[in-house]
């Protein structure tokens, strides 16, 4: 079994040819490099390509299928 560590950061490779936006901090990074990012246990590293649109849902919605409100839906835009 792999070693369990108390790491609070993670190395992340961002593919070349794109600009990447950190979901949590909105910091922009040029692709084609490996960066070190904060990664506490409650927050995984997440990136979106600049000029992308992402739909995000809520765990509450996935657990409660009787949800009728669209309050759970979040639309994230990373404009160019």
mmCIF file of the N, C-alpha and C atoms, coordinates in Angstrom:
data_MODEL
# 
_entry.id   MODEL 
# 
loop_
_atom_site.group_PDB 
_atom_site.id 
_atom_site.type_symbol 
_atom_site.label_atom_id 
_atom_site.label_alt_id 
_atom_site.label_comp_id 
_atom_site.label_asym_id 
_atom_site.label_entity_id 
_atom_site.label_seq_id 
_atom_site.pdbx_PDB_ins_code 
_atom_site.Cartn_x 
_atom_site.Cartn_y 
_atom_site.Cartn_z 
_atom_site.occupancy 
_atom_site.B_iso_or_equiv 
_atom_site.pdbx_formal_charge 
_atom_site.auth_seq_id 
_atom_site.auth_comp_id 
_atom_site.auth_asym_id 
_atom_site.auth_atom_id 
_atom_site.pdbx_PDB_model_num 
ATOM 1   N N  . UNK A 1 1  ? 0.846   -1.167 0.000   1.00 0.00 ? 1  UNK A N  1 
ATOM 2   C CA . UNK A 1 1  ? 0.000   0.000  0.000   1.00 0.00 ? 1  UNK A CA 1 
ATOM 3   C C  . UNK A 1 1  ? 0.898   1.237  0.000   1.00 0.00 ? 1  UNK A C  1 
ATOM 4   N N  . UNK A 1 2  ? 0.453   2.301  -0.701  1.00 0.00 ? 2  UNK A N  1 
ATOM 5   C CA . UNK A 1 2  ? 1.229   3.530  -0.777  1.00 0.00 ? 2  UNK A CA 1 
ATOM 6   C C  . UNK A 1 2  ? 1.314   4.238  0.561   1.00 0.00 ? 2  UNK A C  1 
ATOM 7   N N  . UNK A 1 3  ? 2.332   5.045  0.691   1.00 0.00 ? 3  UNK A N  1 
ATOM 8   C CA . UNK A 1 3  ? 2.540   5.796  1.918   1.00 0.00 ? 3  UNK A CA 1 
ATOM 9   C C  . UNK A 1 3  ? 1.508   6.918  2.041   1.00 0.00 ? 3  UNK A C  1 
ATOM 10  N N  . UNK A 1 4  ? 0.915   7.056  3.212   1.00 0.00 ? 4  UNK A N  1 
ATOM 11  C CA . UNK A 1 4  ? -0.034  8.133  3.478   1.00 0.00 ? 4  UNK A CA 1 
ATOM 12  C C  . UNK A 1 4  ? 0.742   9.288  4.094   1.00 0.00 ? 4  UNK A C  1 
ATOM 13  N N  . UNK A 1 5  ? 0.594   10.462 3.519   1.00 0.00 ? 5  UNK A N  1 
ATOM 14  C CA . UNK A 1 5  ? 1.316   11.633 4.017   1.00 0.00 ? 5  UNK A CA 1 
ATOM 15  C C  . UNK A 1 5  ? 0.331   12.717 4.396   1.00 0.00 ? 5  UNK A C  1 
ATOM 16  N N  . UNK A 1 6  ? 0.825   13.722 5.064   1.00 0.00 ? 6  UNK A N  1 
ATOM 17  C CA . UNK A 1 6  ? 0.012   14.860 5.476   1.00 0.00 ? 6  UNK A CA 1 
ATOM 18  C C  . UNK A 1 6  ? 0.310   16.042 4.550   1.00 0.00 ? 6  UNK A C  1 
ATOM 19  N N  . UNK A 1 7  ? 0.386   15.770 3.250   1.00 0.00 ? 7  UNK A N  1 
ATOM 20  C CA . UNK A 1 7  ? 0.740   16.801 2.269   1.00 0.00 ? 7  UNK A CA 1 
ATOM 21  C C  . UNK A 1 7  ? -0.346  17.872 2.194   1.00 0.00 ? 7  UNK A C  1 
ATOM 22  N N  . UNK A 1 8  ? 0.081   19.109 2.089   1.00 0.00 ? 8  UNK A N  1 
ATOM 23  C CA . UNK A 1 8  ? -0.849  20.234 1.959   1.00 0.00 ? 8  UNK A CA 1 
ATOM 24  C C  . UNK A 1 8  ? -0.668  20.954 0.635   1.00 0.00 ? 8  UNK A C  1 
ATOM 25  N N  . UNK A 1 9  ? 0.146   20.359 -0.250  1.00 0.00 ? 9  UNK A N  1 
ATOM 26  C CA . UNK A 1 9  ? 0.334   20.919 -1.587  1.00 0.00 ? 9  UNK A CA 1 
ATOM 27  C C  . UNK A 1 9  ? 0.495   19.761 -2.570  1.00 0.00 ? 9  UNK A C  1 
ATOM 28  N N  . UNK A 1 10 ? 0.366   20.101 -3.841  1.00 0.00 ? 10 UNK A N  1 
ATOM 29  C CA . UNK A 1 10 ? 0.424   19.066 -4.870  1.00 0.00 ? 10 UNK A CA 1 
ATOM 30  C C  . UNK A 1 10 ? 1.076   19.640 -6.121  1.00 0.00 ? 10 UNK A C  1 
ATOM 31  N N  . UNK A 1 11 ? 1.875   18.840 -6.808  1.00 0.00 ? 11 UNK A N  1 
ATOM 32  C CA . UNK A 1 11 ? 2.424   19.230 -8.107  1.00 0.00 ? 11 UNK A CA 1 
ATOM 33  C C  . UNK A 1 11 ? 1.382   18.902 -9.163  1.00 0.00 ? 11 UNK A C  1 
ATOM 34  N N  . UNK A 1 12 ? 1.097   19.877 -10.032 1.00 0.00 ? 12 UNK A N  1 
ATOM 35  C CA . UNK A 1 12 ? 0.076   19.696 -11.077 1.00 0.00 ? 12 UNK A CA 1 
ATOM 36  C C  . UNK A 1 12 ? 0.689   20.095 -12.413 1.00 0.00 ? 12 UNK A C  1 
ATOM 37  N N  . UNK A 1 13 ? 0.563   19.206 -13.423 1.00 0.00 ? 13 UNK A N  1 
ATOM 38  C CA . UNK A 1 13 ? 1.020   19.538 -14.770 1.00 0.00 ? 13 UNK A CA 1 
ATOM 39  C C  . UNK A 1 13 ? -0.137  20.163 -15.532 1.00 0.00 ? 13 UNK A C  1 
ATOM 40  N N  . UNK A 1 14 ? 0.115   21.316 -16.156 1.00 0.00 ? 14 UNK A N  1 
ATOM 41  C CA . UNK A 1 14 ? -0.883  22.011 -16.973 1.00 0.00 ? 14 UNK A CA 1 
ATOM 42  C C  . UNK A 1 14 ? -0.471  21.855 -18.442 1.00 0.00 ? 14 UNK A C  1 
ATOM 43  N N  . UNK A 1 15 ? -1.310  21.232 -19.272 1.00 0.00 ? 15 UNK A N  1 
ATOM 44  C CA . UNK A 1 15 ? -0.959  21.000 -20.671 1.00 0.00 ? 15 UNK A CA 1 
ATOM 45  C C  . UNK A 1 15 ? -0.616  22.282 -21.426 1.00 0.00 ? 15 UNK A C  1 
ATOM 46  N N  . UNK A 1 16 ? 0.323   22.165 -22.347 1.00 0.00 ? 16 UNK A N  1 
ATOM 47  C CA . UNK A 1 16 ? 0.806   23.303 -23.139 1.00 0.00 ? 16 UNK A CA 1 
ATOM 48  C C  . UNK A 1 16 ? -0.263  23.809 -24.105 1.00 0.00 ? 16 UNK A C  1 
ATOM 49  N N  . UNK A 1 17 ? -0.085  25.050 -24.547 1.00 0.00 ? 17 UNK A N  1 
ATOM 50  C CA . UNK A 1 17 ? -0.946  25.631 -25.565 1.00 0.00 ? 17 UNK A CA 1 
ATOM 51  C C  . UNK A 1 17 ? -2.197  26.287 -25.029 1.00 0.00 ? 17 UNK A C  1 
ATOM 52  N N  . UNK A 1 18 ? -2.365  26.328 -23.715 1.00 0.00 ? 18 UNK A N  1 
ATOM 53  C CA . UNK A 1 18 ? -3.555  26.918 -23.101 1.00 0.00 ? 18 UNK A CA 1 
ATOM 54  C C  . UNK A 1 18 ? -3.151  27.765 -21.904 1.00 0.00 ? 18 UNK A C  1 
ATOM 55  N N  . UNK A 1 19 ? -4.056  28.637 -21.496 1.00 0.00 ? 19 UNK A N  1 
ATOM 56  C CA . UNK A 1 19 ? -3.926  29.340 -20.225 1.00 0.00 ? 19 UNK A CA 1 
ATOM 57  C C  . UNK A 1 19 ? -4.925  28.675 -19.288 1.00 0.00 ? 19 UNK A C  1 
ATOM 58  N N  . UNK A 1 20 ? -4.505  28.369 -18.068 1.00 0.00 ? 20 UNK A N  1 
ATOM 59  C CA . UNK A 1 20 ? -5.319  27.651 -17.099 1.00 0.00 ? 20 UNK A CA 1 
ATOM 60  C C  . UNK A 1 20 ? -5.653  28.555 -15.921 1.00 0.00 ? 20 UNK A C  1 
ATOM 61  N N  . UNK A 1 21 ? -6.881  28.437 -15.411 1.00 0.00 ? 21 UNK A N  1 
ATOM 62  C CA . UNK A 1 21 ? -7.347  29.262 -14.298 1.00 0.00 ? 21 UNK A CA 1 
ATOM 63  C C  . UNK A 1 21 ? -7.616  28.352 -13.098 1.00 0.00 ? 21 UNK A C  1 
ATOM 64  N N  . UNK A 1 22 ? -7.013  28.699 -11.965 1.00 0.00 ? 22 UNK A N  1 
ATOM 65  C CA . UNK A 1 22 ? -7.244  27.964 -10.722 1.00 0.00 ? 22 UNK A CA 1 
ATOM 66  C C  . UNK A 1 22 ? -8.682  28.228 -10.268 1.00 0.00 ? 22 UNK A C  1 
ATOM 67  N N  . UNK A 1 23 ? -9.469  27.179 -10.081 1.00 0.00 ? 23 UNK A N  1 
ATOM 68  C CA . UNK A 1 23 ? -10.874 27.301 -9.697  1.00 0.00 ? 23 UNK A CA 1 
ATOM 69  C C  . UNK A 1 23 ? -11.040 28.064 -8.382  1.00 0.00 ? 23 UNK A C  1 
ATOM 70  N N  . UNK A 1 24 ? -10.141 27.843 -7.436  1.00 0.00 ? 24 UNK A N  1 
ATOM 71  C CA . UNK A 1 24 ? -10.284 28.409 -6.091  1.00 0.00 ? 24 UNK A CA 1 
ATOM 72  C C  . UNK A 1 24 ? -9.774  29.836 -5.994  1.00 0.00 ? 24 UNK A C  1 
ATOM 73  N N  . UNK A 1 25 ? -8.642  30.131 -6.617  1.00 0.00 ? 25 UNK A N  1 
ATOM 74  C CA . UNK A 1 25 ? -8.016  31.450 -6.439  1.00 0.00 ? 25 UNK A CA 1 
ATOM 75  C C  . UNK A 1 25 ? -8.184  32.365 -7.639  1.00 0.00 ? 25 UNK A C  1 
ATOM 76  N N  . UNK A 1 26 ? -8.603  31.813 -8.780  1.00 0.00 ? 26 UNK A N  1 
ATOM 77  C CA . UNK A 1 26 ? -8.742  32.533 -10.060 1.00 0.00 ? 26 UNK A CA 1 
ATOM 78  C C  . UNK A 1 26 ? -7.396  32.999 -10.618 1.00 0.00 ? 26 UNK A C  1 
ATOM 79  N N  . UNK A 1 27 ? -6.304  32.443 -10.106 1.00 0.00 ? 27 UNK A N  1 
ATOM 80  C CA . UNK A 1 27 ? -4.962  32.736 -10.618 1.00 0.00 ? 27 UNK A CA 1 
ATOM 81  C C  . UNK A 1 27 ? -4.790  32.072 -11.972 1.00 0.00 ? 27 UNK A C  1 
ATOM 82  N N  . UNK A 1 28 ? -4.188  32.784 -12.927 1.00 0.00 ? 28 UNK A N  1 
ATOM 83  C CA . UNK A 1 28 ? -3.967  32.244 -14.270 1.00 0.00 ? 28 UNK A CA 1 
ATOM 84  C C  . UNK A 1 28 ? -2.542  31.718 -14.400 1.00 0.00 ? 28 UNK A C  1 
ATOM 85  N N  . UNK A 1 29 ? -2.409  30.579 -15.093 1.00 0.00 ? 29 UNK A N  1 
ATOM 86  C CA . UNK A 1 29 ? -1.110  29.957 -15.323 1.00 0.00 ? 29 UNK A CA 1 
ATOM 87  C C  . UNK A 1 29 ? -0.978  29.608 -16.805 1.00 0.00 ? 29 UNK A C  1 
ATOM 88  N N  . UNK A 1 30 ? 0.203   29.787 -17.351 1.00 0.00 ? 30 UNK A N  1 
ATOM 89  C CA . UNK A 1 30 ? 0.495   29.378 -18.718 1.00 0.00 ? 30 UNK A CA 1 
ATOM 90  C C  . UNK A 1 30 ? 0.740   27.878 -18.723 1.00 0.00 ? 30 UNK A C  1 
ATOM 91  N N  . UNK A 1 31 ? 0.165   27.180 -19.704 1.00 0.00 ? 31 UNK A N  1 
ATOM 92  C CA . UNK A 1 31 ? 0.334   25.734 -19.798 1.00 0.00 ? 31 UNK A CA 1 
ATOM 93  C C  . UNK A 1 31 ? 1.745   25.339 -20.188 1.00 0.00 ? 31 UNK A C  1 
ATOM 94  N N  . UNK A 1 32 ? 2.008   24.047 -20.140 1.00 0.00 ? 32 UNK A N  1 
ATOM 95  C CA . UNK A 1 32 ? 3.324   23.526 -20.490 1.00 0.00 ? 32 UNK A CA 1 
ATOM 96  C C  . UNK A 1 32 ? 4.288   23.528 -19.332 1.00 0.00 ? 32 UNK A C  1 
ATOM 97  N N  . UNK A 1 33 ? 3.746   23.542 -18.121 1.00 0.00 ? 33 UNK A N  1 
ATOM 98  C CA . UNK A 1 33 ? 4.610   23.570 -16.944 1.00 0.00 ? 33 UNK A CA 1 
ATOM 99  C C  . UNK A 1 33 ? 3.965   22.798 -15.799 1.00 0.00 ? 33 UNK A C  1 
ATOM 100 N N  . UNK A 1 34 ? 4.789   22.434 -14.839 1.00 0.00 ? 34 UNK A N  1 
ATOM 101 C CA . UNK A 1 34 ? 4.317   21.816 -13.608 1.00 0.00 ? 34 UNK A CA 1 
ATOM 102 C C  . UNK A 1 34 ? 4.379   22.881 -12.524 1.00 0.00 ? 34 UNK A C  1 
ATOM 103 N N  . UNK A 1 35 ? 3.268   23.046 -11.791 1.00 0.00 ? 35 UNK A N  1 
ATOM 104 C CA . UNK A 1 35 ? 3.215   24.050 -10.728 1.00 0.00 ? 35 UNK A CA 1 
ATOM 105 C C  . UNK A 1 35 ? 2.924   23.366 -9.404  1.00 0.00 ? 35 UNK A C  1 
ATOM 106 N N  . UNK A 1 36 ? 3.270   24.012 -8.326  1.00 0.00 ? 36 UNK A N  1 
ATOM 107 C CA . UNK A 1 36 ? 2.978   23.526 -6.978  1.00 0.00 ? 36 UNK A CA 1 
ATOM 108 C C  . UNK A 1 36 ? 1.807   24.360 -6.458  1.00 0.00 ? 36 UNK A C  1 
ATOM 109 N N  . UNK A 1 37 ? 0.705   23.701 -6.087  1.00 0.00 ? 37 UNK A N  1 
ATOM 110 C CA . UNK A 1 37 ? -0.483  24.416 -5.623  1.00 0.00 ? 37 UNK A CA 1 
ATOM 111 C C  . UNK A 1 37 ? -0.895  23.911 -4.248  1.00 0.00 ? 37 UNK A C  1 
ATOM 112 N N  . UNK A 1 38 ? -1.584  24.776 -3.522  1.00 0.00 ? 38 UNK A N  1 
ATOM 113 C CA . UNK A 1 38 ? -2.137  24.417 -2.229  1.00 0.00 ? 38 UNK A CA 1 
ATOM 114 C C  . UNK A 1 38 ? -3.166  23.315 -2.418  1.00 0.00 ? 38 UNK A C  1 
ATOM 115 N N  . UNK A 1 39 ? -3.162  22.308 -1.534  1.00 0.00 ? 39 UNK A N  1 
ATOM 116 C CA . UNK A 1 39 ? -4.101  21.195 -1.656  1.00 0.00 ? 39 UNK A CA 1 
ATOM 117 C C  . UNK A 1 39 ? -4.469  20.645 -0.276  1.00 0.00 ? 39 UNK A C  1 
ATOM 118 N N  . UNK A 1 40 ? -5.151  21.457 0.537   1.00 0.00 ? 40 UNK A N  1 
ATOM 119 C CA . UNK A 1 40 ? -5.596  20.911 1.825   1.00 0.00 ? 40 UNK A CA 1 
ATOM 120 C C  . UNK A 1 40 ? -6.592  19.777 1.574   1.00 0.00 ? 40 UNK A C  1 
ATOM 121 N N  . UNK A 1 41 ? -6.818  18.939 2.556   1.00 0.00 ? 41 UNK A N  1 
ATOM 122 C CA . UNK A 1 41 ? -7.672  17.771 2.378   1.00 0.00 ? 41 UNK A CA 1 
ATOM 123 C C  . UNK A 1 41 ? -9.073  18.116 1.896   1.00 0.00 ? 41 UNK A C  1 
ATOM 124 N N  . UNK A 1 42 ? -9.588  19.256 2.295   1.00 0.00 ? 42 UNK A N  1 
ATOM 125 C CA . UNK A 1 42 ? -10.958 19.627 1.935   1.00 0.00 ? 42 UNK A CA 1 
ATOM 126 C C  . UNK A 1 42 ? -11.063 20.363 0.598   1.00 0.00 ? 42 UNK A C  1 
ATOM 127 N N  . UNK A 1 43 ? -9.942  20.520 -0.121  1.00 0.00 ? 43 UNK A N  1 
ATOM 128 C CA . UNK A 1 43 ? -9.958  21.304 -1.362  1.00 0.00 ? 43 UNK A CA 1 
ATOM 129 C C  . UNK A 1 43 ? -8.993  20.708 -2.387  1.00 0.00 ? 43 UNK A C  1 
ATOM 130 N N  . UNK A 1 44 ? -9.504  19.949 -3.333  1.00 0.00 ? 44 UNK A N  1 
ATOM 131 C CA . UNK A 1 44 ? -8.636  19.353 -4.336  1.00 0.00 ? 44 UNK A CA 1 
ATOM 132 C C  . UNK A 1 44 ? -8.249  20.407 -5.377  1.00 0.00 ? 44 UNK A C  1 
ATOM 133 N N  . UNK A 1 45 ? -7.080  20.296 -5.983  1.00 0.00 ? 45 UNK A N  1 
ATOM 134 C CA . UNK A 1 45 ? -6.704  21.221 -7.050  1.00 0.00 ? 45 UNK A CA 1 
ATOM 135 C C  . UNK A 1 45 ? -7.651  21.060 -8.239  1.00 0.00 ? 45 UNK A C  1 
ATOM 136 N N  . UNK A 1 46 ? -8.138  22.178 -8.762  1.00 0.00 ? 46 UNK A N  1 
ATOM 137 C CA . UNK A 1 46 ? -9.048  22.143 -9.914  1.00 0.00 ? 46 UNK A CA 1 
ATOM 138 C C  . UNK A 1 46 ? -8.722  23.325 -10.818 1.00 0.00 ? 46 UNK A C  1 
ATOM 139 N N  . UNK A 1 47 ? -8.642  23.065 -12.132 1.00 0.00 ? 47 UNK A N  1 
ATOM 140 C CA . UNK A 1 47 ? -8.298  24.098 -13.107 1.00 0.00 ? 47 UNK A CA 1 
ATOM 141 C C  . UNK A 1 47 ? -9.255  24.038 -14.285 1.00 0.00 ? 47 UNK A C  1 
ATOM 142 N N  . UNK A 1 48 ? -9.494  25.195 -14.892 1.00 0.00 ? 48 UNK A N  1 
ATOM 143 C CA . UNK A 1 48 ? -10.311 25.274 -16.103 1.00 0.00 ? 48 UNK A CA 1 
ATOM 144 C C  . UNK A 1 48 ? -9.514  26.008 -17.165 1.00 0.00 ? 48 UNK A C  1 
ATOM 145 N N  . UNK A 1 49 ? -9.712  25.615 -18.422 1.00 0.00 ? 49 UNK A N  1 
ATOM 146 C CA . UNK A 1 49 ? -9.074  26.345 -19.514 1.00 0.00 ? 49 UNK A CA 1 
ATOM 147 C C  . UNK A 1 49 ? -9.693  27.729 -19.589 1.00 0.00 ? 49 UNK A C  1 
ATOM 148 N N  . UNK A 1 50 ? -8.836  28.737 -19.811 1.00 0.00 ? 50 UNK A N  1 
ATOM 149 C CA . UNK A 1 50 ? -9.357  30.083 -20.001 1.00 0.00 ? 50 UNK A CA 1 
ATOM 150 C C  . UNK A 1 50 ? -10.255 30.084 -21.232 1.00 0.00 ? 50 UNK A C  1 
ATOM 151 N N  . UNK A 1 51 ? -11.338 30.827 -21.193 1.00 0.00 ? 51 UNK A N  1 
ATOM 152 C CA . UNK A 1 51 ? -12.360 30.916 -22.244 1.00 0.00 ? 51 UNK A CA 1 
ATOM 153 C C  . UNK A 1 51 ? -13.294 29.711 -22.233 1.00 0.00 ? 51 UNK A C  1 
ATOM 154 N N  . UNK A 1 52 ? -13.270 28.931 -21.139 1.00 0.00 ? 52 UNK A N  1 
ATOM 155 C CA . UNK A 1 52 ? -14.166 27.781 -21.018 1.00 0.00 ? 52 UNK A CA 1 
ATOM 156 C C  . UNK A 1 52 ? -15.362 28.142 -20.151 1.00 0.00 ? 52 UNK A C  1 
ATOM 157 N N  . UNK A 1 53 ? -16.416 27.390 -20.292 1.00 0.00 ? 53 UNK A N  1 
ATOM 158 C CA . UNK A 1 53 ? -17.595 27.512 -19.436 1.00 0.00 ? 53 UNK A CA 1 
ATOM 159 C C  . UNK A 1 53 ? -17.783 26.177 -18.735 1.00 0.00 ? 53 UNK A C  1 
ATOM 160 N N  . UNK A 1 54 ? -18.038 26.209 -17.446 1.00 0.00 ? 54 UNK A N  1 
ATOM 161 C CA . UNK A 1 54 ? -18.200 24.981 -16.665 1.00 0.00 ? 54 UNK A CA 1 
ATOM 162 C C  . UNK A 1 54 ? -19.490 25.045 -15.863 1.00 0.00 ? 54 UNK A C  1 
ATOM 163 N N  . UNK A 1 55 ? -20.222 23.955 -15.883 1.00 0.00 ? 55 UNK A N  1 
ATOM 164 C CA . UNK A 1 55 ? -21.390 23.824 -15.019 1.00 0.00 ? 55 UNK A CA 1 
ATOM 165 C C  . UNK A 1 55 ? -20.969 23.043 -13.790 1.00 0.00 ? 55 UNK A C  1 
ATOM 166 N N  . UNK A 1 56 ? -21.322 23.540 -12.631 1.00 0.00 ? 56 UNK A N  1 
ATOM 167 C CA . UNK A 1 56 ? -20.994 22.878 -11.376 1.00 0.00 ? 56 UNK A CA 1 
ATOM 168 C C  . UNK A 1 56 ? -22.288 22.546 -10.660 1.00 0.00 ? 56 UNK A C  1 
ATOM 169 N N  . UNK A 1 57 ? -22.354 21.361 -10.035 1.00 0.00 ? 57 UNK A N  1 
ATOM 170 C CA . UNK A 1 57 ? -23.549 21.023 -9.288  1.00 0.00 ? 57 UNK A CA 1 
ATOM 171 C C  . UNK A 1 57 ? -23.205 20.845 -7.821  1.00 0.00 ? 57 UNK A C  1 
ATOM 172 N N  . UNK A 1 58 ? -24.223 20.598 -7.043  1.00 0.00 ? 58 UNK A N  1 
ATOM 173 C CA . UNK A 1 58 ? -24.071 20.465 -5.609  1.00 0.00 ? 58 UNK A CA 1 
ATOM 174 C C  . UNK A 1 58 ? -24.218 19.009 -5.201  1.00 0.00 ? 58 UNK A C  1 
ATOM 175 N N  . UNK A 1 59 ? -23.424 18.584 -4.236  1.00 0.00 ? 59 UNK A N  1 
ATOM 176 C CA . UNK A 1 59 ? -23.552 17.240 -3.695  1.00 0.00 ? 59 UNK A CA 1 
ATOM 177 C C  . UNK A 1 59 ? -24.956 17.048 -3.120  1.00 0.00 ? 59 UNK A C  1 
ATOM 178 N N  . UNK A 1 60 ? -25.531 18.113 -2.562  1.00 0.00 ? 60 UNK A N  1 
ATOM 179 C CA . UNK A 1 60 ? -26.874 18.033 -1.997  1.00 0.00 ? 60 UNK A CA 1 
ATOM 180 C C  . UNK A 1 60 ? -27.863 17.613 -3.081  1.00 0.00 ? 60 UNK A C  1 
ATOM 181 N N  . UNK A 1 61 ? -27.735 18.166 -4.282  1.00 0.00 ? 61 UNK A N  1 
ATOM 182 C CA . UNK A 1 61 ? -28.639 17.812 -5.370  1.00 0.00 ? 61 UNK A CA 1 
ATOM 183 C C  . UNK A 1 61 ? -28.487 16.342 -5.739  1.00 0.00 ? 61 UNK A C  1 
ATOM 184 N N  . UNK A 1 62 ? -27.265 15.875 -5.795  1.00 0.00 ? 62 UNK A N  1 
ATOM 185 C CA . UNK A 1 62 ? -27.048 14.490 -6.190  1.00 0.00 ? 62 UNK A CA 1 
ATOM 186 C C  . UNK A 1 62 ? -27.580 13.505 -5.151  1.00 0.00 ? 62 UNK A C  1 
ATOM 187 N N  . UNK A 1 63 ? -27.570 13.914 -3.882  1.00 0.00 ? 63 UNK A N  1 
ATOM 188 C CA . UNK A 1 63 ? -28.071 13.053 -2.811  1.00 0.00 ? 63 UNK A CA 1 
ATOM 189 C C  . UNK A 1 63 ? -29.593 13.139 -2.736  1.00 0.00 ? 63 UNK A C  1 
ATOM 190 N N  . UNK A 1 64 ? -30.149 14.327 -2.911  1.00 0.00 ? 64 UNK A N  1 
ATOM 191 C CA . UNK A 1 64 ? -31.583 14.544 -2.789  1.00 0.00 ? 64 UNK A CA 1 
ATOM 192 C C  . UNK A 1 64 ? -32.197 14.719 -4.178  1.00 0.00 ? 64 UNK A C  1 
ATOM 193 N N  . UNK A 1 65 ? -32.600 13.652 -4.806  1.00 0.00 ? 65 UNK A N  1 
ATOM 194 C CA . UNK A 1 65 ? -33.117 13.715 -6.166  1.00 0.00 ? 65 UNK A CA 1 
ATOM 195 C C  . UNK A 1 65 ? -34.504 14.341 -6.252  1.00 0.00 ? 65 UNK A C  1 
ATOM 196 N N  . UNK A 1 66 ? -35.096 14.673 -5.110  1.00 0.00 ? 66 UNK A N  1 
ATOM 197 C CA . UNK A 1 66 ? -36.405 15.327 -5.100  1.00 0.00 ? 66 UNK A CA 1 
ATOM 198 C C  . UNK A 1 66 ? -36.263 16.845 -5.161  1.00 0.00 ? 66 UNK A C  1 
ATOM 199 N N  . UNK A 1 67 ? -35.055 17.333 -5.270  1.00 0.00 ? 67 UNK A N  1 
ATOM 200 C CA . UNK A 1 67 ? -34.791 18.778 -5.347  1.00 0.00 ? 67 UNK A CA 1 
ATOM 201 C C  . UNK A 1 67 ? -35.463 19.360 -6.589  1.00 0.00 ? 67 UNK A C  1 
ATOM 202 N N  . UNK A 1 68 ? -36.262 20.423 -6.400  1.00 0.00 ? 68 UNK A N  1 
ATOM 203 C CA . UNK A 1 68 ? -36.950 21.040 -7.532  1.00 0.00 ? 68 UNK A CA 1 
ATOM 204 C C  . UNK A 1 68 ? -36.405 22.424 -7.854  1.00 0.00 ? 68 UNK A C  1 
ATOM 205 N N  . UNK A 1 69 ? -35.623 22.978 -6.964  1.00 0.00 ? 69 UNK A N  1 
ATOM 206 C CA . UNK A 1 69 ? -35.047 24.308 -7.170  1.00 0.00 ? 69 UNK A CA 1 
ATOM 207 C C  . UNK A 1 69 ? -33.770 24.199 -8.000  1.00 0.00 ? 69 UNK A C  1 
ATOM 208 N N  . UNK A 1 70 ? -33.474 25.245 -8.760  1.00 0.00 ? 70 UNK A N  1 
ATOM 209 C CA . UNK A 1 70 ? -32.212 25.281 -9.503  1.00 0.00 ? 70 UNK A CA 1 
ATOM 210 C C  . UNK A 1 70 ? -31.126 26.031 -8.740  1.00 0.00 ? 70 UNK A C  1 
ATOM 211 N N  . UNK A 1 71 ? -31.324 26.253 -7.435  1.00 0.00 ? 71 UNK A N  1 
ATOM 212 C CA . UNK A 1 71 ? -30.339 26.967 -6.624  1.00 0.00 ? 71 UNK A CA 1 
ATOM 213 C C  . UNK A 1 71 ? -28.998 26.249 -6.588  1.00 0.00 ? 71 UNK A C  1 
ATOM 214 N N  . UNK A 1 72 ? -29.008 24.932 -6.825  1.00 0.00 ? 72 UNK A N  1 
ATOM 215 C CA . UNK A 1 72 ? -27.784 24.150 -6.774  1.00 0.00 ? 72 UNK A CA 1 
ATOM 216 C C  . UNK A 1 72 ? -26.891 24.390 -7.982  1.00 0.00 ? 72 UNK A C  1 
ATOM 217 N N  . UNK A 1 73 ? -27.456 24.875 -9.088  1.00 0.00 ? 73 UNK A N  1 
ATOM 218 C CA . UNK A 1 73 ? -26.701 25.000 -10.332 1.00 0.00 ? 73 UNK A CA 1 
ATOM 219 C C  . UNK A 1 73 ? -25.814 26.236 -10.326 1.00 0.00 ? 73 UNK A C  1 
ATOM 220 N N  . UNK A 1 74 ? -24.552 26.046 -10.609 1.00 0.00 ? 74 UNK A N  1 
ATOM 221 C CA . UNK A 1 74 ? -23.609 27.159 -10.670 1.00 0.00 ? 74 UNK A CA 1 
ATOM 222 C C  . UNK A 1 74 ? -22.946 27.120 -12.038 1.00 0.00 ? 74 UNK A C  1 
ATOM 223 N N  . UNK A 1 75 ? -22.912 28.242 -12.691 1.00 0.00 ? 75 UNK A N  1 
ATOM 224 C CA . UNK A 1 75 ? -22.304 28.372 -14.025 1.00 0.00 ? 75 UNK A CA 1 
ATOM 225 C C  . UNK A 1 75 ? -21.046 29.211 -13.860 1.00 0.00 ? 75 UNK A C  1 
ATOM 226 N N  . UNK A 1 76 ? -19.905 28.653 -14.152 1.00 0.00 ? 76 UNK A N  1 
ATOM 227 C CA . UNK A 1 76 ? -18.634 29.370 -14.025 1.00 0.00 ? 76 UNK A CA 1 
ATOM 228 C C  . UNK A 1 76 ? -18.124 29.700 -15.419 1.00 0.00 ? 76 UNK A C  1 
ATOM 229 N N  . UNK A 1 77 ? -17.766 30.955 -15.630 1.00 0.00 ? 77 UNK A N  1 
ATOM 230 C CA . UNK A 1 77 ? -17.251 31.393 -16.925 1.00 0.00 ? 77 UNK A CA 1 
ATOM 231 C C  . UNK A 1 77 ? -15.830 31.896 -16.716 1.00 0.00 ? 77 UNK A C  1 
ATOM 232 N N  . UNK A 1 78 ? -14.927 31.454 -17.546 1.00 0.00 ? 78 UNK A N  1 
ATOM 233 C CA . UNK A 1 78 ? -13.531 31.888 -17.509 1.00 0.00 ? 78 UNK A CA 1 
ATOM 234 C C  . UNK A 1 78 ? -13.238 32.621 -18.797 1.00 0.00 ? 78 UNK A C  1 
ATOM 235 N N  . UNK A 1 79 ? -13.642 33.902 -18.892 1.00 0.00 ? 79 UNK A N  1 
ATOM 236 C CA . UNK A 1 79 ? -13.521 34.647 -20.162 1.00 0.00 ? 79 UNK A CA 1 
ATOM 237 C C  . UNK A 1 79 ? -12.083 34.854 -20.606 1.00 0.00 ? 79 UNK A C  1 
ATOM 238 N N  . UNK A 1 80 ? -11.928 35.048 -21.882 1.00 0.00 ? 80 UNK A N  1 
ATOM 239 C CA . UNK A 1 80 ? -10.609 35.272 -22.464 1.00 0.00 ? 80 UNK A CA 1 
ATOM 240 C C  . UNK A 1 80 ? -10.196 36.714 -22.296 1.00 0.00 ? 80 UNK A C  1 
# 
